Amino acid sequence: MSQISCYHCSEPVLTGTQFTTQIQNEEQPMCCPGCQAVSQAIIDAGLTNYYKFRTEPGSKQTALVPEELASVSAYDLPEVQQDFIQHRDDLNEVSLTIDDITCAACAWLIEHQVKKLSGVVSVQVNSTTQRALIAWQAEQVKLSEILNKIGAIGYQAAPFQVDEQETKSKKDSRKFLVRLGLAGFATMQVMMFALALYSGYFTDLDTEYRDYFRWVSMLFAAPVVFYSAQPFYFSAIRSLLMGRLNMDVSVSIAICGAYIASCIETINGTGEVYFESVSMFTFFLLLGRFFEQNARQKASVSSSNLHKLVPLTAHLKTENSIEEVPAKRLIIGDAILVKPGDVIAADGIIIEGKSSINEAMLTGEQMPVAKAAESQVFAGTINIEQPITVKVTALGQDQLVAEIIRLQEIASNSKPKIALYADRFSNYFTAAILLIATATYIFWYFYSPEDAFWVTLSVLVATCPCALALATPTAVTCGTAILTKLGIITRKAGVFEKLPKLNHIVFDKTGTLTLGSLSITDVQMIKTAKNNVSEEKVMQYAAALEASSLHPIARAFQPYLNQTIKVLDKKSFVGNGLQGVIDGHLVKIGSQSFINGSNEAEKEVIVWLSIDDVVQAKITLADEIRPDTAQAVTALKALGCNISIASGDNSGEVAALAKRLGIENWHNGLLPEDKLALIQKLQQNQQVAMFGDGINDAPVLAGANLSVAMGSGAAISKNSADIILLGDNLSRFSDAVKVAKKTGLIIKQNLFWALAYNLFIIPLAVSGHVAPYIAAIGMSASSLIVVSNSLRLLKVRV
């Protein structure tokens, strides 16, 4: 009889069926209470996929798990964290999804509370996507402590996982629809009685019948107040407990105050009741929130779609066969077969075959990119032509697609200065509205007591600053989504503010305006009586000498390499050239001074080759210009930007390139400190953006007003940059400027509308010209206009 193994740690189960956990609707055996508690915590946290895709058993939990182990403790397990935590230097980073965020004040509250934890380095909360990006030091604080801290202030948080998030969003949407439907049904019933009473239809009836309809209206309005409006109460209570005022405070006061006052009047049989206003206000407010919720999901859907592009399975190549396995089972070093039309399952290097890869999901460009052996490919991209074998080099959170999502999250969470001002203003605005409402009630109480309550109610409802809180985050989220589709990743705050202000663009040459790889443009054979070697043989000799060199020039000769040609007694002369014996002849390749002692100035990259000290050929090389460089320069000039080149190249190529592109300002032979000095000089009266590619560009990228790194550049330059062009497509930068200008315009329009609406409605409400139900409609319409205006960004074509 075979021995039963623990489902969690695979140790033998010696306790029978004493400890079990229900996993995927089946009772699974556990070896001890520790494993049972941990596995239950994993399931309770919604992490069933851990057991579905894990590649090795979990660690054995030998000790009894204390009662304090809540469901969030599962997120501290290393085998669980690998799915959603990124390790960067000595920090851990995670994207959390947080429930019940209703406005910017909620985001502010969470940020300030979590920052109080020792070890938490940064917290960025996006109220539009309802997600938070948190970085912390693992040795000082656990993820479970962060989640519990968020829970302590009334919000529920969990690591953002696409499948679980979509399931939860659908569940929340259904629950919200129930609240909305109940409010709508009750509103219709209450309005029937209210309209009849208002029209005087029952004026001839006794008071007891009038009171009867009031009692029925109160009963119909009760579920609206006590169930449908619950989200507003919870949000307001959380805010007040933390010493803040958000927009739901005034909403909650209006709903509860109107209902309680109406109940008192109903019981006493005197005065006016406002059950219909309460029900209608709640219904319209929920209806507005429902449309806002759908709009937010539309605005933030792009990051989730990137995850979905990575396939769930891969074709793993073994010594004897090809096996289809879950992509999560892959490990670094595995070889996977990618057939034509298949999506690549992991980042890696091609070790066999060549094909074209569609990288549109990364760069926004539909044209396939040719890839051969040693070329890097990325998860989520599509193989077009031929089967290739890929060696896996990165998985999970270390893949480029995960990095893009993280960078997009950072960009969405980064708040422009105008957003910070709006958040601060909305907080003071709520306080001001409460004061205005109080003053209004006092005035009307003495002027017309029977109207005091409903006028005050209208003030509270009409002036709710929902639109003001939504004005900026929705626009920034939509703008970031557009840039991501274009293959442009923004990494730092303030990008949307800086881009429209730029008036001087400085380009590095090598790897930025050019491809950064030399190619042979001309071979000139030197004809003399002693020269009888063919051009083909000359190029093969040159390739043989350059074969083991790492110099950029050497790579240009690789296509001419003939493996049958052997080099003996090879010597390298640093900065000059190479020599060796081939077929019994002394062959040299290098500068003109190395070959024949001449020191003539050369404006191009030229190498000379001699055989037995007789010059045979003059070979010209050039760094190829990027295909879209001229288009990018023209587009930037059309936007009113001055263009300069700042290059470390000391040859005449810089001047030639500048002339070819129509760039008047160029500087060559610059050291990194020289480039930084140039940028600082230009910054005295201009807003300067710097494009760079290499490690030596990191200091000047950090010093510019806005820095842009090419996607193929060195990692340190990307870390110093505000923007990364994933597809190395320079012409996309002008598109980014246009998107930023459009986003800024949308934000200003939103803020103008939100402020104009409130300034218009306050006098009308205070003076008693706005009924409560009209105020509810106006407030909801204002919020929807702001969100819809932001969504126009998603339709921008560039």
Solvent accessible surface area in square Angstrom, and as a share of the most:
residue,aa,sasa,rsa
1,M,237,1.06
2,S,99,0.64
3,Q,119,0.53
4,I,90,0.46
5,S,60,0.39
6,C,3,0.02
7,Y,61,0.23
8,H,0,0.00
9,C,11,0.06
10,S,57,0.37
11,E,72,0.32
12,P,62,0.39
13,V,14,0.08
14,L,146,0.73
15,T,53,0.31
16,G,43,0.41
17,T,118,0.69
18,Q,129,0.57
19,F,40,0.17
20,T,44,0.26
21,T,2,0.01
22,Q,101,0.45
23,I,1,0.01
24,Q,100,0.45
25,N,136,0.70
26,E,108,0.48
27,E,108,0.48
28,Q,30,0.13
29,P,32,0.20
30,M,0,0.00
31,C,13,0.08
32,C,18,0.11
33,P,44,0.27
34,G,1,0.01
35,C,0,0.00
36,Q,48,0.21
37,A,28,0.22
38,V,10,0.06
39,S,0,0.00
40,Q,62,0.28
41,A,7,0.05
42,I,0,0.00
43,I,37,0.19
44,D,87,0.45
45,A,22,0.17
46,G,35,0.34
47,L,6,0.03
48,T,40,0.23
49,N,41,0.21
50,Y,9,0.03
51,Y,15,0.06
52,K,123,0.52
53,F,33,0.14
54,R,52,0.19
55,T,75,0.44
56,E,123,0.55
57,P,67,0.42
58,G,7,0.06
59,S,63,0.41
60,K,85,0.36
61,Q,39,0.17
62,T,108,0.63
63,A,73,0.56
64,L,134,0.67
65,V,37,0.22
66,P,82,0.51
67,E,171,0.77
68,E,143,0.64
69,L,54,0.27
70,A,48,0.38
71,S,46,0.29
72,V,26,0.15
73,S,19,0.12
74,A,1,0.01
75,Y,7,0.03
76,D,38,0.20
77,L,24,0.12
78,P,99,0.63
79,E,30,0.13
80,V,2,0.01
81,Q,26,0.12
82,Q,104,0.46
83,D,43,0.22
84,F,11,0.04
85,I,5,0.02
86,Q,18,0.08
87,H,116,0.52
88,R,78,0.28
89,D,144,0.75
90,D,93,0.48
91,L,38,0.19
92,N,13,0.07
93,E,22,0.10
94,V,3,0.01
95,S,23,0.15
96,L,0,0.00
97,T,10,0.06
98,I,1,0.01
99,D,26,0.13
100,D,79,0.41
101,I,2,0.01
102,T,20,0.12
103,C,4,0.03
104,A,6,0.05
105,A,18,0.14
106,C,3,0.02
107,A,1,0.01
108,W,77,0.27
109,L,4,0.02
110,I,0,0.00
111,E,21,0.09
112,H,73,0.33
113,Q,24,0.11
114,V,0,0.00
115,K,103,0.44
116,K,142,0.60
117,L,38,0.19
118,S,83,0.53
119,G,13,0.13
120,V,18,0.10
121,V,82,0.47
122,S,45,0.29
123,V,6,0.04
124,Q,51,0.23
125,V,0,0.00
126,N,6,0.03
127,S,8,0.05
128,T,2,0.01
129,T,16,0.09
130,Q,55,0.24
131,R,13,0.05
132,A,0,0.00
133,L,10,0.05
134,I,1,0.00
135,A,8,0.06
136,W,3,0.01
137,Q,42,0.19
138,A,53,0.41
139,E,132,0.59
140,Q,97,0.43
141,V,5,0.03
142,K,118,0.50
143,L,1,0.01
144,S,11,0.07
145,E,79,0.36
146,I,0,0.00
147,L,5,0.03
148,N,76,0.39
149,K,56,0.24
150,I,0,0.00
151,G,41,0.39
152,A,82,0.63
153,I,11,0.06
154,G,36,0.35
155,Y,4,0.02
156,Q,126,0.56
157,A,9,0.07
158,A,32,0.24
159,P,6,0.04
160,F,19,0.08
161,Q,35,0.15
162,V,18,0.10
163,D,88,0.46
164,E,52,0.23
165,Q,39,0.17
166,E,61,0.27
167,T,90,0.53
168,K,63,0.27
169,S,30,0.19
170,K,128,0.54
171,K,132,0.56
172,D,56,0.29
173,S,23,0.15
174,R,146,0.53
175,K,110,0.47
176,F,29,0.12
177,L,84,0.42
178,V,87,0.50
179,R,23,0.08
180,L,15,0.08
181,G,43,0.42
182,L,56,0.28
183,A,0,0.00
184,G,13,0.13
185,F,106,0.44
186,A,2,0.01
187,T,10,0.06
188,M,119,0.53
189,Q,35,0.16
190,V,1,0.00
191,M,35,0.16
192,M,111,0.50
193,F,39,0.16
194,A,8,0.06
195,L,105,0.52
196,A,24,0.18
197,L,47,0.24
198,Y,130,0.49
199,S,86,0.55
200,G,25,0.24
201,Y,165,0.63
202,F,47,0.20
203,T,103,0.60
204,D,141,0.73
205,L,79,0.39
206,D,84,0.44
207,T,82,0.48
208,E,118,0.53
209,Y,107,0.41
210,R,75,0.27
211,D,29,0.15
212,Y,128,0.49
213,F,32,0.14
214,R,16,0.06
215,W,106,0.37
216,V,27,0.15
217,S,7,0.05
218,M,23,0.10
219,L,120,0.60
220,F,64,0.27
221,A,0,0.00
222,A,23,0.18
223,P,48,0.30
224,V,0,0.00
225,V,4,0.02
226,F,126,0.53
227,Y,70,0.27
228,S,0,0.00
229,A,0,0.00
230,Q,54,0.24
231,P,36,0.23
232,F,1,0.01
233,Y,34,0.13
234,F,109,0.45
235,S,1,0.00
236,A,5,0.04
237,I,92,0.47
238,R,23,0.08
239,S,5,0.04
240,L,95,0.47
241,L,134,0.67
242,M,67,0.30
243,G,69,0.67
244,R,42,0.15
245,L,43,0.21
246,N,4,0.02
247,M,7,0.03
248,D,0,0.00
249,V,6,0.03
250,S,1,0.01
251,V,0,0.00
252,S,13,0.08
253,I,82,0.42
254,A,1,0.01
255,I,1,0.00
256,C,45,0.27
257,G,27,0.26
258,A,0,0.00
259,Y,16,0.06
260,I,102,0.52
261,A,27,0.21
262,S,0,0.00
263,C,22,0.13
264,I,89,0.45
265,E,49,0.22
266,T,3,0.02
267,I,117,0.59
268,N,93,0.48
269,G,23,0.22
270,T,75,0.43
271,G,48,0.46
272,E,94,0.42
273,V,18,0.10
274,Y,21,0.08
275,F,1,0.00
276,E,13,0.06
277,S,5,0.03
278,V,2,0.01
279,S,0,0.00
280,M,23,0.10
281,F,3,0.01
282,T,0,0.00
283,F,48,0.20
284,F,46,0.19
285,L,4,0.02
286,L,0,0.00
287,L,48,0.24
288,G,2,0.02
289,R,29,0.10
290,F,34,0.14
291,F,94,0.39
292,E,9,0.04
293,Q,47,0.21
294,N,59,0.30
295,A,8,0.06
296,R,23,0.08
297,Q,77,0.34
298,K,119,0.50
299,A,3,0.02
300,S,16,0.10
301,V,69,0.39
302,S,13,0.09
303,S,4,0.03
304,S,15,0.10
305,N,65,0.33
306,L,14,0.07
307,H,58,0.26
308,K,105,0.45
309,L,79,0.39
310,V,27,0.16
311,P,34,0.22
312,L,131,0.65
313,T,61,0.35
314,A,6,0.04
315,H,48,0.21
316,L,30,0.15
317,K,62,0.26
318,T,68,0.40
319,E,175,0.78
320,N,147,0.75
321,S,65,0.42
322,I,87,0.44
323,E,80,0.36
324,E,110,0.50
325,V,3,0.02
326,P,39,0.24
327,A,14,0.11
328,K,100,0.43
329,R,115,0.42
330,L,5,0.03
331,I,104,0.53
332,I,106,0.54
333,G,39,0.37
334,D,27,0.14
335,A,26,0.20
336,I,2,0.01
337,L,29,0.15
338,V,4,0.03
339,K,88,0.37
340,P,64,0.40
341,G,54,0.51
342,D,46,0.24
343,V,51,0.29
344,I,0,0.00
345,A,7,0.05
346,A,0,0.00
347,D,6,0.03
348,G,0,0.00
349,I,44,0.22
350,I,0,0.00
351,I,82,0.42
352,E,103,0.46
353,G,37,0.36
354,K,141,0.60
355,S,7,0.05
356,S,15,0.10
357,I,0,0.00
358,N,26,0.13
359,E,17,0.07
360,A,21,0.16
361,M,30,0.14
362,L,5,0.03
363,T,15,0.09
364,G,21,0.20
365,E,57,0.26
366,Q,129,0.57
367,M,147,0.66
368,P,57,0.36
369,V,65,0.37
370,A,89,0.69
371,K,30,0.13
372,A,47,0.36
373,A,60,0.47
374,E,135,0.61
375,S,30,0.19
376,Q,88,0.39
377,V,0,0.00
378,F,40,0.16
379,A,0,0.00
380,G,3,0.03
381,T,0,0.00
382,I,65,0.33
383,N,0,0.00
384,I,71,0.36
385,E,94,0.42
386,Q,103,0.46
387,P,68,0.43
388,I,1,0.01
389,T,7,0.04
390,V,0,0.00
391,K,93,0.39
392,V,1,0.00
393,T,58,0.34
394,A,17,0.13
395,L,42,0.21
396,G,42,0.40
397,Q,32,0.14
398,D,97,0.50
399,Q,12,0.05
400,L,44,0.22
401,V,3,0.02
402,A,4,0.03
403,E,40,0.18
404,I,2,0.01
405,I,13,0.07
406,R,16,0.06
407,L,8,0.04
408,Q,11,0.05
409,E,8,0.04
410,I,33,0.17
411,A,5,0.04
412,S,16,0.10
413,N,5,0.03
414,S,11,0.07
415,K,53,0.22
416,P,8,0.05
417,K,131,0.56
418,I,53,0.27
419,A,4,0.03
420,L,79,0.39
421,Y,131,0.50
422,A,10,0.08
423,D,26,0.13
424,R,128,0.47
425,F,90,0.38
426,S,15,0.10
427,N,26,0.14
428,Y,136,0.52
429,F,23,0.09
430,T,1,0.01
431,A,33,0.26
432,A,42,0.32
433,I,2,0.01
434,L,37,0.18
435,L,130,0.64
436,I,58,0.29
437,A,5,0.04
438,T,77,0.45
439,A,60,0.47
440,T,5,0.03
441,Y,83,0.32
442,I,94,0.48
443,F,117,0.49
444,W,27,0.09
445,Y,108,0.41
446,F,160,0.66
447,Y,149,0.57
448,S,15,0.10
449,P,79,0.49
450,E,117,0.52
451,D,39,0.20
452,A,1,0.01
453,F,58,0.24
454,W,56,0.20
455,V,0,0.00
456,T,19,0.11
457,L,9,0.05
458,S,0,0.00
459,V,0,0.00
460,L,12,0.06
461,V,0,0.00
462,A,0,0.00
463,T,0,0.00
464,C,4,0.02
465,P,4,0.02
466,C,3,0.02
467,A,4,0.03
468,L,5,0.02
469,A,8,0.06
470,L,4,0.02
471,A,0,0.00
472,T,3,0.02
473,P,27,0.17
474,T,3,0.02
475,A,0,0.00
476,V,4,0.02
477,T,4,0.02
478,C,1,0.00
479,G,0,0.00
480,T,4,0.02
481,A,2,0.02
482,I,9,0.04
483,L,1,0.01
484,T,13,0.07
485,K,120,0.51
486,L,16,0.08
487,G,3,0.03
488,I,1,0.00
489,I,1,0.01
490,T,4,0.02
491,R,47,0.17
492,K,80,0.34
493,A,56,0.44
494,G,16,0.15
495,V,3,0.02
496,F,18,0.08
497,E,48,0.21
498,K,71,0.30
499,L,1,0.01
500,P,46,0.29
501,K,130,0.55
502,L,15,0.08
503,N,55,0.28
504,H,7,0.03
505,I,0,0.00
506,V,0,0.00
507,F,1,0.00
508,D,11,0.06
509,K,5,0.02
510,T,63,0.37
511,G,6,0.05
512,T,0,0.00
513,L,0,0.00
514,T,3,0.02
515,L,72,0.36
516,G,28,0.27
517,S,54,0.35
518,L,35,0.17
519,S,46,0.29
520,I,36,0.18
521,T,83,0.49
522,D,73,0.38
523,V,33,0.19
524,Q,93,0.41
525,M,35,0.16
526,I,47,0.24
527,K,168,0.71
528,T,71,0.41
529,A,112,0.87
530,K,157,0.66
531,N,24,0.12
532,N,141,0.72
533,V,38,0.22
534,S,65,0.42
535,E,83,0.37
536,E,123,0.55
537,K,75,0.32
538,V,0,0.00
539,M,6,0.02
540,Q,29,0.13
541,Y,13,0.05
542,A,0,0.00
543,A,2,0.02
544,A,8,0.06
545,L,0,0.00
546,E,16,0.07
547,A,58,0.45
548,S,88,0.57
549,S,33,0.21
550,L,167,0.83
551,H,98,0.44
552,P,58,0.37
553,I,28,0.14
554,A,5,0.04
555,R,120,0.44
556,A,12,0.09
557,F,1,0.01
558,Q,112,0.50
559,P,112,0.70
560,Y,88,0.33
561,L,69,0.34
562,N,47,0.24
563,Q,135,0.60
564,T,112,0.65
565,I,25,0.13
566,K,138,0.58
567,V,38,0.22
568,L,117,0.58
569,D,99,0.52
570,K,74,0.31
571,K,101,0.43
572,S,79,0.51
573,F,78,0.33
574,V,145,0.83
575,G,80,0.77
576,N,69,0.35
577,G,16,0.15
578,L,19,0.09
579,Q,28,0.12
580,G,1,0.01
581,V,44,0.25
582,I,0,0.00
583,D,99,0.52
584,G,68,0.66
585,H,79,0.35
586,L,55,0.28
587,V,0,0.00
588,K,37,0.16
589,I,2,0.01
590,G,6,0.06
591,S,37,0.24
592,Q,23,0.10
593,S,45,0.29
594,F,38,0.16
595,I,17,0.08
596,N,79,0.41
597,G,52,0.50
598,S,29,0.19
599,N,133,0.68
600,E,122,0.55
601,A,106,0.82
602,E,61,0.27
603,K,161,0.68
604,E,96,0.43
605,V,33,0.19
606,I,22,0.11
607,V,10,0.06
608,W,25,0.09
609,L,0,0.00
610,S,0,0.00
611,I,14,0.07
612,D,70,0.36
613,D,94,0.49
614,V,41,0.23
615,V,28,0.16
616,Q,6,0.03
617,A,0,0.00
618,K,53,0.22
619,I,0,0.00
620,T,15,0.09
621,L,1,0.01
622,A,32,0.25
623,D,13,0.06
624,E,96,0.43
625,I,28,0.14
626,R,19,0.07
627,P,128,0.80
628,D,21,0.11
629,T,0,0.00
630,A,57,0.44
631,Q,115,0.51
632,A,1,0.01
633,V,3,0.02
634,T,91,0.53
635,A,28,0.22
636,L,2,0.01
637,K,91,0.38
638,A,88,0.68
639,L,52,0.26
640,G,57,0.54
641,C,11,0.06
642,N,76,0.39
643,I,8,0.04
644,S,3,0.02
645,I,0,0.00
646,A,1,0.00
647,S,1,0.01
648,G,40,0.39
649,D,37,0.19
650,N,124,0.64
651,S,29,0.19
652,G,22,0.21
653,E,27,0.12
654,V,0,0.00
655,A,34,0.26
656,A,63,0.49
657,L,12,0.06
658,A,1,0.01
659,K,174,0.74
660,R,185,0.68
661,L,21,0.10
662,G,39,0.38
663,I,7,0.04
664,E,161,0.72
665,N,70,0.36
666,W,104,0.36
667,H,66,0.29
668,N,51,0.26
669,G,32,0.31
670,L,33,0.16
671,L,105,0.52
672,P,41,0.26
673,E,106,0.47
674,D,55,0.29
675,K,2,0.01
676,L,47,0.23
677,A,56,0.44
678,L,24,0.12
679,I,1,0.00
680,Q,97,0.43
681,K,139,0.59
682,L,29,0.14
683,Q,49,0.22
684,Q,150,0.67
685,N,124,0.64
686,Q,37,0.16
687,Q,71,0.32
688,V,0,0.00
689,A,0,0.00
690,M,0,0.00
691,F,1,0.00
692,G,0,0.00
693,D,26,0.14
694,G,22,0.21
695,I,115,0.59
696,N,70,0.36
697,D,0,0.00
698,A,10,0.08
699,P,65,0.41
700,V,0,0.00
701,L,2,0.01
702,A,75,0.58
703,G,29,0.28
704,A,13,0.10
705,N,42,0.22
706,L,0,0.00
707,S,1,0.01
708,V,0,0.00
709,A,0,0.00
710,M,0,0.00
711,G,16,0.16
712,S,81,0.53
713,G,11,0.11
714,A,30,0.24
715,A,72,0.56
716,I,84,0.43
717,S,0,0.00
718,K,53,0.22
719,N,91,0.47
720,S,20,0.13
721,A,0,0.00
722,D,10,0.05
723,I,0,0.00
724,I,9,0.05
725,L,2,0.01
726,L,31,0.15
727,G,30,0.28
728,D,25,0.13
729,N,26,0.13
730,L,2,0.01
731,S,15,0.10
732,R,38,0.14
733,F,0,0.00
734,S,5,0.03
735,D,19,0.10
736,A,0,0.00
737,V,6,0.04
738,K,98,0.42
739,V,1,0.00
740,A,0,0.00
741,K,87,0.37
742,K,63,0.27
743,T,0,0.00
744,G,21,0.21
745,L,88,0.44
746,I,0,0.00
747,I,6,0.03
748,K,131,0.56
749,Q,66,0.29
750,N,2,0.01
751,L,22,0.11
752,F,149,0.62
753,W,93,0.33
754,A,0,0.00
755,L,64,0.32
756,A,34,0.27
757,Y,24,0.09
758,N,3,0.02
759,L,126,0.63
760,F,132,0.55
761,I,16,0.08
762,I,27,0.14
763,P,77,0.48
764,L,61,0.30
765,A,0,0.00
766,V,46,0.26
767,S,49,0.32
768,G,19,0.18
769,H,141,0.63
770,V,8,0.04
771,A,33,0.25
772,P,10,0.06
773,Y,89,0.34
774,I,82,0.42
775,A,1,0.01
776,A,0,0.00
777,I,68,0.34
778,G,21,0.20
779,M,3,0.02
780,S,8,0.05
781,A,41,0.32
782,S,3,0.02
783,S,2,0.01
784,L,46,0.23
785,I,79,0.40
786,V,1,0.00
787,V,5,0.03
788,S,63,0.41
789,N,24,0.12
790,S,0,0.00
791,L,32,0.16
792,R,102,0.37
793,L,1,0.00
794,L,39,0.20
795,K,167,0.71
796,V,38,0.22
797,R,231,0.84
798,V,70,0.40
